């Protein structure tokens, strides 16, 4: 017992010195990020501004932040360094599933202006224990370079949110670090660090109205995703269409051995798993012969990540229990896609649209992924006058199907060049109606 | 001079004719009755009161479509009682069913009442024709049960006549109780009061000084009535069964009208059209080659009329189907892309309705299981050739089923891990569960919208 206490006491002295050195370095690597982004709401193009945080993690000026801070909607990104100098940056890549994005500082500008910055080092987020002291550093409510202190409240928190990152899905493939270090709006994208200044997480969100319930993406996930984003600008994942659920107290009902199985709550219609014959109520016992343990919610993201991590087009052997029988199913993965498609505004029509994706089409039981969803109309403009409204799905324009956003943009450009009535076919609650966009 | 003449004329009409009104009233009040019945659901029993018009000498009464909640099944409707206006005494009635074309519910009063009833046909006009605008009309209203359904006079003038798609007159103000007849000053039957139209008002309150829009509907009296020409020809449609079968079936669903702009774009002059959203699996429409997104233009070469508002043309087309019988051919002209096609559709018999489906209530679980029918498959977008599982038609609040998260209209696919193939399967299984007092739980696999979920119903 003493032997444990002693080294700790001995360490207490140097730990303080180490902390100030490491922490200072970290503090100098934290940046404020100012974003101007475009939104295609209400049939018009609108710009808005927001503030977030980030941390420089490489010599060549790569910055980790949240996907909900910096994403392809950003038209202008500027970074405020510890020296209070502002430089511009560009988006390297983003991944809403883990709420992470990577930016890079404009190095030419840094060189030209003779600016300096340091970068932070990662710690090991897998070694964290509940109760360990951590600090969140960032720009809460625009208060640049603010540090707050707390402990790790839970090191494997599970939550999935279908609209968490600006309407995009998040949280299916990673667990979160929960901390009581104060995390406020503006902290987003800033680092969560240990006392020695090592980055063990990226602060991402808090419960509004709750006291000190903050969440961060663990560094282990952040490093992996950042690597992928730097390499190819995006993360490609595999998808088979299982919606998992923790087995919890269903073990007896399914007469399962201990520590085995994940409940399949739902199988997305038309997905690879559906086509392979899996269905809701099945129990997944093993993937490629490797046992699956999904009794508790926090065990689900690693299982989902295991499936997501194989190359697209891989054939997985799923061992599944249904009733008393156990059988193997082989399922070929396809590429994971968001429900949320690319957005655009057709200004002369006063119409904002979002491309229908395969996932959206499945969710909404559409025949295929042709078409665009109306996300806003501007009062008094042709789309509004014709009777189109938010939520409608435009399936054809002048009798032509809409496989991509370009088709709509082209039709709009033709209209702008020579305004003539346009025939629009749209779905509303599965009902087909025709509309005329009139000059 | 002119004004004076008009005044004299009006006076003549009112004084000259209204002298007869008490006499006309006393005779015509015998054409109306009040009907009371109970709707028995799983957990309660509620009385309803509605008004009806007598149509023949054997005590047959028609009630307006809204007299019965559409979710109620005929087996839930109990204890029909028929009251004469102003009377607290009733005789039993028998519910005969609903006609699909007119939507009327038919009830037959006990023989004891027949001598006191006069069919509305007695007062049919000698000559056909519609009432003129501004013509005086009057009708009968009935007070509530606590006032012995006392009859009272309502009078108004015809303000407007529209095709909705039935020829419907709108009076200046309330002219009769819904389902009760309207007469002209000569005492001729001119129409049957429909359910009333909503009127928009802006409501100001102490707290809301800006005013908020509200729509008010007078449920006791109506200012709209369907003309006699929309009533008299259909009085013979006494249903042979509760559901008014045979029911003609086309199987084109989600019919959406086109607006005048679209009609013009499609080069349809002076007519209307409807877009078909879905052609149902195995339906006569599908067999005829009709496709989703076809634009229907004409029935038996008669172009769909331009009715106002646009929506009304859908009702017109639905009536064209409903007035025909299964087996009859309906020639439909459609526009597909830019080509016109003639599709002869042999109408079929409507698949089993939700209201016809088998069902059983399990009080301990807190669930009414209902047979999965064709319409459920359509609603859920699954193949109609394989109707399996049952529907949770009713989930009792705070029951074990409700606590487990089961909701009305959930599709129960498996019970205790065993697939439910038929209603009989499910009923057998649920009977067993309900009877077994030792049983602690029940696991249901349910479909809801596009997803499934496993629910654990704790019985103890």
Interface residues (C-beta under 8 A of the other chain):
Chain A: X243 X245 X249 X250 X253 X254 X263 X265 X266 X267 X268 X269 X279 X280 X281 X323 X362 X363 X364 X365 X386 X387 X399 X421 X423 X425 X427 X430 X431 X432 X433 X434 X435 X436 X438
Chain B: X254 X256 X258 X259 X261 X262 X264 X265 X266 X275 X276 X277 X278 X292 X293 X295 X337 X338 X381 X413 X414 X417 X418 X441 X443 X445 X447 X450 X451 X452 X453 X454 X456
